[in-house]
Amino acid sequence: MQAELDGEHSCGREHRARPHWKAITVTPHTSPSPGLLPPARPDLEHWFELPSLRVSVRTARDTVRRQLRTWRLPGDVCTDAVLLVSELATNAVIHSGSDRMLCGLSLTSHEQLRIEMHDDGRTSATPAGCRSGTQDESGRGLLIVQQLADSWGTARSGRTGGNVVWAVLRIEF
């Protein structure tokens, strides 16, 4: 935990461990549901799939950090995006009952970064509201998403048949 607080979420940190996942960069997709894509066509997209395990959350953070560094996004956007992915991946692992999760990053010419976390679970697309007590050590993930993201939401996933939770960050260069 201390490593995360000491800058692990920074996009500038190198990680030499070889990840156990596959990642591809793909062309933009079409969808019958406009809520699943940003209003503008993405200029860049990156998708990766991971097993729905707690250890995959760190891999998701590392993958996003590396990709956003490749895209040369500002450090504050990288930090926020890595935290958002961490919270969305954790929720997918804990609450979806999925075997796999699919994460998508979309960068648009309208200076927006869209983060999508898809699961193959059959639970409701609408996350249940949770009120954490002052002594609770968990249960604040979606509150963090709400505070960091410029917009966010949920829908059924056309990619996995499960759910997608998405968040958008505005990028100011």
N, C-alpha and C positions, 0 to 999 in steps of 0.2 A: 504494500500500500504506500509506503513512504517513497518508493521509486516513482510511483505515479505522481505524487505531490511534488517531487523534485525535478519534474520536467520530462517525464516519460512521454507525455502527450505532445511534446514539441515536435514539429515536423523536421527539424534539423538533425535529430539524433539518428545515427546509423545503427542498424541491427544486422549482425552477421549470421545469425542462426538461419538455417535453411528451413523455410516453412513447409508444412505438410498440407498443402492445398494447391488448387490449380486456379489460375486467374487468366482472364482473357480480356482484351479490349475489343469491343464490338461496335458496329454502326448503330445509329439510333433506331429504335423500334417504333412500330405504330401500335396504337391501342384504341379500342372502342371507347374507353373511359378516359376523358380528358383529365380527370383528377389524378391519374397515375403518372402524368408527365408534366414538366414545367410548361408554361404557356408558349415559350419559344422552343424551337427545335434545338436539342442539345448539340453543342459544337464538339464536345468530347464526352465519351462515356467509358466507364470501366466497371466490369461485373466480376464478382467472384463468389464461389460457393464453398461453404464450410459445413462440417457436421455440427449438429445442434448440441454441442457439449460446452461446458463451462470454460474449458481450456481454449476453445475457439474464439472467445471474446478477445483475448490478447492478440491472437492472429489477425482478427478483424481490425483491431486498432493499428497494428503494425502495417497491415496492407494499405489501409486508408492513409496513414501518415506518409508512406512511401509514394503512393500515387499522387497525393496532393503536392508533395515536394517536387515530383516530376512535372506537374502542371505549374509550378512556381507560384502557388497561392500564398498570400500573406500569412505570417505566423499566427495571428489571432484567429483567422479563419480555420487554419489547420488545427489549432488547439480545440476550438469549439466543435469542429467536425469530428475529431477523434473522440471527444467526450460523448457527442451524440451517438456515434456508432457504437461506442461501448454500452451506453444505456439501451439502445434499440436491440443490440445483439443479446444482451443479458435478458431483456424481456422476452425475446424470441426463445431463448434456451429454457427459461424458467416457466413461461406461461403457455407456450404454443403446443406442446406435445409433439413437435416436429422432429423428424430425423435429420433434416438438413435446413440450412438457411441460405438465402441468396441475397447478397448485398450489391446495390448499384449506386454509382456516383455519376451524376450528370452535371456538366459545366456548360452554361449557356452564354451566349453573347450579351445577354441582359445582366451579366455580372451576378449570376446566382449559382449556387451549388445546391443540387438536390441530392439527398441521401435517401435511399429506399432500403428497407429490410423486409424481405419476403420470407414467409414460412410456408410449410405445407400442412399446417395444422388445420383442424376442422372446428376450432373454437371461433367465437364471434370476432369479427373484425374490429369491434369497438372495445378498446381496453376498459376494464372496470376501473372506476375511480377508487382511489385508495387514500385514506387519511393516515399518515404516519404520526405516531406519538413522538414527543420530544426525545424519548429515550430509545426509540427504534433505530436500528442500524441499517435498515433497508426500506424500500417502499417509496422512494422519492424519484425514481427514474423518469417517469413521464412529467413530473413537475420540473425536472431539470431540462427535459426536451422542450417543454412549453416556454421556459424562461430563455433558453439559448436561441431557439429557432425563430426566424421571422414568420414562418407559418409551418404547420404540421397537420397531419391527419392520418386517417386509416381508410382502407378499402379492401375489397376482395382482390386477390392477386390473379391477374390473367396469365402470369408466368408460371406460378406454382400450384394454383388451385386453392391455395390457403389464403393468408392475409398479407397485406403490406402495410407497414407504418412508414410514413415518409416525413421528412423535415427539409426545409429550405433555409439556407443561409445567404444573406446578401453579402456580396464581396465589394469592398471599397478599396481600390488601389491607391 
